[in-house]
Amino acid sequence: MLATTAMRQNASSTTQQKSTHQSTVPPAQSIITDITSSSLEPTESIEPTMTSEVAELTTASTPGESNSIVTQSSHGLDSPLLPAQIQPPTPPLTPPPAYPRKYVAGLFTFEQLSIFLIYPSTIAVGSLISIVSPPDSYFGLRTNFFNVFFVKNGWFWTTITFMIHCIRLRISRPSKLAIRYAFATSWWFLFTQWFFGAPIMDRVFVGTGGVCFVNDPEGVPGQERQVHDSWSSFGCRHVKGEWAGGHDISGHSFLLTHASLFLWFELLPVIMERGPLLRQINTKIVFVTLALWWWMLLMTGIYFHTFTEKVTGWLCAIAEWAIIYILLPGNRTLTTMVGVPGV
């Protein structure tokens, strides 16, 4: 009995010693937790610096920078917070200038020179075909539909096309468009319609010895053709006469070249910008008109007038164009008056 009691007292004392030892020795889990928290807790000297850096980084100027910061901070506490990679702002895209500053012979840009050469080349090719072997064609008739309906009313169709082009432009001073159109229209009117009486082209014809012959069925045999006192081609046509004897400047060469250069150089900024305006239906209408004028100029070169008469018409056509679109842009004072084509 005494032995049993002594054994129970020894077991009780052993249990108390173990509990005392366990209370003095911390468990392994708590040790790991303390070590982790102490290693990750910043010191007092570092804490203000880190806080300021976080404040600066979280106030990123762009959403992209804020996203990069969130991504870095979400890696966990064991990943250091690195500064975001700040990208320089992308400069805005600027459209190409309406007229590039690379000049040919000091006057033309490459695009301007290319357009300019279309029309003398067309006249030259047409005249060469007329000398070698002009083919029989519907366009060789003066009464063909395209000549009567379009070319005879050429400036009207050019005006309609120009208006279609202008209504979609974003320019701030449309009065400059009207001024350039007024110059082009005035030159067409003075040269082909009226110049204090007969137009310039008819005055040149009469001044070089041209007259209007009419057939008189009641005249002396062999002298049925009589000279009519007419100073204009319109008056000669009115009496069913025929011009003969003078230098008959090709009105087709003049009109088709003059109208085409006017439309081309007003459209050129849209072409150079290569923006959405280039794909609009308005631009396509201008191209269709230009294609028709070019084709009718080729037909004129093949079937009508002499080579010198066609070249003279072309030279007179480029006079107004050269002043407004080539020479004036080099003068600031005059350019402010007529402006330059734009979008």
C-alpha positions as CSV (number, residue, x, y, z in Angstrom):
1,M,0.0,0.0,0.0
2,L,2.8,2.4,0.9
3,A,4.6,1.4,-2.2
4,T,1.6,2.2,-4.3
5,T,1.2,5.6,-2.8
6,A,4.8,6.5,-3.3
7,M,4.6,5.5,-7.0
8,R,1.6,7.8,-7.5
9,Q,3.4,10.7,-5.9
10,N,6.4,10.2,-8.1
11,A,4.2,10.1,-11.3
12,S,2.4,13.3,-10.2
13,S,5.7,15.1,-9.6
14,T,7.0,13.9,-13.0
15,T,3.8,15.3,-14.7
16,Q,4.2,18.7,-13.0
17,Q,7.9,18.9,-14.1
18,K,6.9,18.1,-17.8
19,S,4.2,20.8,-17.7
20,T,6.6,23.2,-16.2
21,H,9.2,22.4,-18.9
22,Q,6.5,22.8,-21.7
23,S,5.5,26.2,-20.4
24,T,9.0,27.4,-20.5
25,V,9.9,26.0,-24.0
26,P,7.8,27.7,-26.8
27,P,6.3,25.4,-29.4
28,A,8.0,25.1,-32.9
29,Q,5.0,26.7,-34.7
30,S,5.2,29.8,-32.6
31,I,9.0,30.0,-33.1
32,I,8.5,29.8,-36.9
33,T,5.8,32.5,-36.8
34,D,7.9,34.8,-34.7
35,I,10.9,34.4,-37.0
36,T,8.8,35.1,-40.1
37,S,7.1,38.1,-38.7
38,S,10.4,39.5,-37.4
39,S,12.2,39.0,-40.7
40,L,9.4,40.7,-42.7
41,E,8.7,43.6,-40.4
42,P,10.5,46.7,-41.6
43,T,12.6,48.6,-39.1
44,E,11.6,52.0,-38.0
45,S,14.3,53.7,-40.1
46,I,13.1,52.0,-43.3
47,E,9.4,52.3,-42.7
48,P,9.0,56.0,-43.7
49,T,11.1,55.5,-46.8
50,M,9.1,52.6,-48.0
51,T,5.8,54.3,-47.3
52,S,6.9,57.3,-49.3
53,E,8.0,55.1,-52.2
54,V,4.7,53.3,-52.2
55,A,2.8,56.6,-52.1
56,E,4.8,57.9,-55.1
57,L,4.4,54.7,-57.1
58,T,0.6,54.4,-56.3
59,T,0.1,57.9,-57.8
60,A,1.3,56.8,-61.2
61,S,0.3,59.1,-64.0
62,T,-1.0,56.5,-66.3
63,P,-3.3,53.4,-65.8
64,G,-0.5,51.2,-67.3
65,E,1.9,52.2,-64.5
66,S,-0.7,51.6,-61.8
67,N,-1.4,48.1,-63.2
68,S,2.3,47.3,-63.1
69,I,2.6,48.3,-59.5
70,V,-0.4,46.2,-58.5
71,T,1.1,43.2,-60.3
72,Q,4.4,43.6,-58.5
73,S,2.8,44.0,-55.1
74,S,0.5,41.0,-55.6
75,H,3.4,38.6,-55.8
76,G,3.4,38.1,-52.0
77,L,5.2,39.4,-49.0
78,D,8.4,37.5,-49.9
79,S,8.8,39.6,-53.1
80,P,10.4,43.1,-52.8
81,L,8.4,46.0,-54.1
82,L,10.2,47.2,-57.3
83,P,9.6,50.6,-59.0
84,A,7.4,50.4,-62.1
85,Q,8.9,50.7,-65.5
86,I,7.8,54.2,-66.6
87,Q,7.5,54.4,-70.4
88,P,8.0,57.8,-72.1
89,P,4.8,59.2,-73.6
90,T,4.2,58.3,-77.2
91,P,4.3,61.5,-79.4
92,P,1.0,62.1,-81.3
93,L,0.9,61.0,-84.9
94,T,1.1,64.0,-87.3
95,P,-0.3,63.7,-90.9
96,P,2.2,64.3,-93.7
97,P,2.3,67.9,-95.0
98,A,0.0,68.7,-97.9
99,Y,3.0,69.7,-100.0
100,P,6.3,68.0,-99.3
101,R,9.3,70.4,-99.4
102,K,11.4,68.5,-101.9
103,Y,11.4,70.6,-105.0
104,V,12.4,69.7,-108.6
105,A,14.1,72.5,-110.5
106,G,13.2,74.8,-107.6
107,L,9.5,75.0,-108.6
108,F,7.7,71.7,-108.4
109,T,7.4,69.0,-105.9
110,F,7.7,65.5,-107.3
111,E,3.9,65.0,-107.1
112,Q,3.2,68.4,-108.7
113,L,5.6,67.7,-111.6
114,S,4.1,64.2,-112.2
115,I,0.6,65.7,-112.5
116,F,1.9,68.5,-114.7
117,L,3.5,66.1,-117.2
118,I,0.4,64.1,-117.7
119,Y,-1.2,66.5,-120.2
120,P,1.6,67.5,-122.5
121,S,2.5,63.8,-122.7
122,T,-1.1,62.9,-123.6
123,I,-1.2,65.5,-126.4
124,A,2.1,64.2,-127.7
125,V,1.0,60.6,-127.7
126,G,-2.4,61.5,-129.3
127,S,-0.7,63.6,-132.0
128,L,1.8,60.7,-132.7
129,I,-1.1,58.3,-133.2
130,S,-2.9,60.7,-135.5
131,I,0.3,60.8,-137.7
132,V,1.0,57.1,-137.7
133,S,-2.5,55.5,-138.1
134,P,-5.5,57.1,-136.4
135,P,-8.1,54.3,-135.8
136,D,-11.7,54.7,-136.8
137,S,-13.6,55.5,-133.6
138,Y,-16.9,56.9,-132.4
139,F,-14.9,59.5,-130.5
140,G,-13.6,60.8,-133.8
141,L,-17.0,62.3,-134.4
142,R,-17.7,65.8,-133.2
143,T,-21.2,64.8,-132.4
144,N,-20.3,62.0,-130.0
145,F,-22.2,62.0,-126.8
146,F,-19.2,62.6,-124.5
147,N,-18.1,65.6,-126.5
148,V,-21.6,67.2,-126.8
149,F,-22.9,66.5,-123.3
150,F,-19.7,66.7,-121.2
151,V,-16.9,68.6,-123.0
152,K,-19.1,71.3,-124.5
153,N,-20.3,71.9,-121.0
154,G,-16.9,71.2,-119.5
155,W,-16.7,74.0,-117.0
156,F,-20.1,73.3,-115.6
157,W,-19.2,69.7,-114.8
158,T,-15.8,70.9,-113.4
159,T,-17.7,73.3,-111.1
160,I,-20.1,70.5,-109.9
161,T,-17.1,68.2,-109.2
162,F,-15.3,71.0,-107.3
163,M,-18.3,71.6,-105.1
164,I,-18.6,67.9,-104.3
165,H,-15.0,68.0,-103.3
166,C,-15.3,71.1,-101.1
167,I,-18.4,70.2,-99.1
168,R,-16.5,67.6,-97.0
169,L,-13.3,69.7,-96.3
170,R,-12.5,70.8,-92.7
171,I,-10.7,74.1,-93.7
172,S,-11.4,77.1,-91.5
173,R,-11.6,79.7,-94.2
174,P,-13.7,78.6,-97.2
175,S,-13.5,82.0,-98.7
176,K,-10.0,81.1,-100.0
177,L,-11.6,78.2,-102.0
178,A,-14.0,80.7,-103.6
179,I,-11.2,83.0,-104.5
180,R,-9.2,80.3,-106.3
181,Y,-12.3,79.1,-108.0
182,A,-13.1,82.7,-109.1
183,F,-9.6,83.0,-110.7
184,A,-9.9,79.7,-112.5
185,T,-13.4,80.6,-113.8
186,S,-12.4,84.0,-114.8
187,W,-9.5,82.7,-116.9
188,W,-11.8,80.1,-118.6
189,F,-14.5,82.8,-119.3
190,L,-12.1,85.4,-120.7
191,F,-10.3,82.9,-122.9
192,T,-13.3,81.0,-124.3
193,Q,-16.4,83.1,-123.8
194,W,-15.9,86.9,-123.7
195,F,-13.1,89.4,-123.6
196,F,-14.7,92.8,-124.2
197,G,-16.4,91.2,-127.2
198,A,-14.9,88.1,-128.8
199,P,-13.0,85.8,-126.4
200,I,-9.2,85.7,-126.4
201,M,-8.9,82.5,-128.5
202,D,-11.1,84.0,-131.3
203,R,-9.2,87.3,-131.3
204,V,-6.0,85.2,-131.8
205,F,-7.6,83.4,-134.7
206,V,-8.8,86.6,-136.4
207,G,-5.5,88.4,-135.6
208,T,-3.6,85.6,-137.4
209,G,-5.7,86.0,-140.6
210,G,-8.6,83.8,-139.8
211,V,-12.0,84.4,-141.4
212,C,-15.5,82.9,-141.3
213,F,-16.6,81.3,-144.6
214,V,-20.2,80.6,-145.3
215,N,-21.8,78.8,-148.3
216,D,-24.1,80.9,-150.4
217,P,-26.2,78.7,-152.7
218,E,-27.3,81.7,-154.7
219,G,-23.8,83.0,-155.2
220,V,-21.8,83.0,-158.4
221,P,-20.8,79.5,-159.5
222,G,-17.4,78.7,-158.1
223,Q,-17.7,81.5,-155.6
224,E,-20.3,80.0,-153.3
225,R,-18.1,80.5,-150.2
226,Q,-18.5,84.0,-148.9
227,V,-16.6,85.7,-146.1
228,H,-18.9,86.5,-143.2
229,D,-18.2,89.5,-141.0
230,S,-17.9,87.5,-137.8
231,W,-15.4,88.1,-135.0
232,S,-16.2,85.0,-132.9
233,S,-16.5,81.3,-133.4
234,F,-19.9,81.4,-131.9
235,G,-21.1,83.9,-134.5
236,C,-19.5,81.9,-137.2
237,R,-21.3,78.7,-136.1
238,H,-24.5,80.7,-135.8
239,V,-24.5,81.4,-139.5
240,K,-23.4,77.9,-140.2
241,G,-20.0,79.0,-141.3
242,E,-16.5,77.6,-141.0
243,W,-13.3,79.1,-139.5
244,A,-10.4,79.0,-141.9
245,G,-7.1,80.8,-142.5
246,G,-5.9,81.6,-139.0
247,H,-4.3,79.9,-136.0
248,D,-7.2,78.1,-134.4
249,I,-6.2,77.4,-130.8
250,S,-7.6,74.1,-129.6
251,G,-10.4,75.0,-127.1
252,H,-10.5,71.3,-126.1
253,S,-6.8,71.3,-125.2
254,F,-7.3,74.5,-123.2
255,L,-10.4,73.5,-121.3
256,L,-9.5,69.9,-120.5
257,T,-6.0,70.8,-119.3
258,H,-7.1,73.9,-117.4
259,A,-10.0,72.1,-115.6
260,S,-7.9,69.0,-114.8
261,L,-5.0,70.9,-113.3
262,F,-7.4,73.0,-111.2
263,L,-9.1,69.8,-109.8
264,W,-5.8,68.0,-109.3
265,F,-4.2,70.7,-107.3
266,E,-7.2,71.2,-105.1
267,L,-7.4,67.5,-104.5
268,L,-3.6,67.0,-103.9
269,P,-3.7,67.7,-100.1
270,V,-6.3,64.9,-99.7
271,I,-4.0,62.5,-101.6
272,M,-0.9,63.5,-99.6
273,E,-2.7,63.1,-96.3
274,R,-3.7,59.5,-97.1
275,G,-6.5,59.8,-94.6
276,P,-10.2,58.8,-94.6
277,L,-11.1,61.6,-97.0
278,L,-9.2,59.7,-99.7
279,R,-11.6,56.8,-99.5
280,Q,-14.8,58.9,-99.6
281,I,-17.2,58.9,-102.6
282,N,-16.4,62.6,-103.1
283,T,-12.8,61.8,-104.0
284,K,-13.9,59.0,-106.3
285,I,-16.2,61.4,-108.2
286,V,-13.2,63.8,-108.7
287,F,-11.1,60.9,-110.0
288,V,-13.9,59.9,-112.5
289,T,-14.1,63.4,-113.8
290,L,-10.3,63.6,-114.2
291,A,-10.3,60.3,-116.0
292,L,-13.0,61.5,-118.4
293,W,-11.1,64.8,-119.1
294,W,-7.9,62.9,-119.7
295,W,-9.6,60.5,-122.2
296,M,-11.2,63.3,-124.1
297,L,-7.9,65.1,-124.3
298,L,-6.4,62.0,-125.8
299,M,-9.2,61.9,-128.4
300,T,-8.6,65.5,-129.2
301,G,-4.9,64.7,-129.7
302,I,-5.8,61.9,-132.1
303,Y,-8.6,63.4,-134.2
304,F,-8.8,67.2,-134.0
305,H,-6.6,70.2,-134.6
306,T,-3.0,70.5,-135.7
307,F,-0.1,69.8,-133.3
308,T,0.7,73.5,-132.9
309,E,-2.9,74.4,-132.2
310,K,-3.1,71.8,-129.4
311,V,0.2,72.8,-127.9
312,T,-0.9,76.5,-127.9
313,G,-4.1,75.5,-126.1
314,W,-2.1,73.6,-123.5
315,L,0.3,76.6,-123.0
316,C,-2.6,79.0,-122.5
317,A,-4.2,76.5,-120.0
318,I,-1.3,76.3,-117.7
319,A,-0.9,80.1,-117.4
320,E,-3.4,80.7,-114.6
321,W,-2.5,77.4,-112.9
322,A,1.2,78.3,-112.8
323,I,0.5,81.7,-111.2
324,I,-2.0,80.5,-108.5
325,Y,-0.5,77.1,-107.6
326,I,3.2,77.4,-108.4
327,L,4.4,81.0,-108.2
328,L,2.1,82.6,-105.5
329,P,2.8,80.0,-102.8
330,G,6.3,81.4,-102.7
331,N,5.0,84.9,-101.8
332,R,3.5,85.2,-98.3
333,T,1.6,88.4,-99.0
334,L,-0.2,87.1,-102.0
335,T,-0.7,83.6,-100.5
336,T,-2.7,85.1,-97.6
337,M,-5.0,86.5,-100.2
338,V,-5.7,83.4,-102.3
339,G,-4.7,80.7,-99.8
340,V,-3.4,77.3,-100.6
341,P,-5.3,74.1,-101.0
342,G,-5.9,72.1,-97.8
343,V,-8.1,69.5,-96.1
